Amino acid sequence: MEIIILAGNSLHNKEWAEELADNLASFGNCFVFNYHHWKTGEKNINFEYELAKLVEKTKDLQEYILVGKSAGAILISLAMSKGMVNPRKCVLMGLPFKFAENNGKDLKEAILSSNVRREFIQNKNDPYGSAKEVKEILGSLKIKNYSFTETDGDTHDYTDFDKIIELIRK
């Protein structure tokens, strides 16, 4: 089983992704997806560029799970909505609907356009979208084949690796 971890937009998220990969090593081959803008110093992710890289990374994989935080969750949702990837399941956390909108991406439509099993995690008071706000948005979309987990937290950090592992196993 392959697990591909797509972190948030900022370079400091790379360390989080590497720590998560270490915690997931017993599940199989874990791969931290490195964004091009982390190398170039650009401020924000180039979704189109990274979509092409994600397709290339997954094209020969038989069975895999995608784990995404923030911008990574947007990237995964966009790729699934366009039929570019077909993971067994996804674990998506820190959904930043406003960040997506500010970058010209319709995260609601992307989420609505896929039937892949999704496990959503959102901190109670995440500054990019509270658990209550995200749960209401997901409910309004009337999507199927998902679960929603609210975690304690007032930040955009998702360090409860035990909870992430539990949802991968689910």
Secondary structure, 3 states (H helix, E strand, C coil): CEEEEECCCCCCHHHHHHHHHHHHHHHCEEEEECCHHHHHCCCCCCHHHHHHHHHHHHCCCCCEEEEEECHHHHHHHHHHHCCCCCCCEEEEECCCHHHHHHCCCCHHHHHHCCCCEEEEEEECCCCCCCHHHHHHHHHHHCCCCEEEEEECCCCCCCCCHHHHHHHHHC
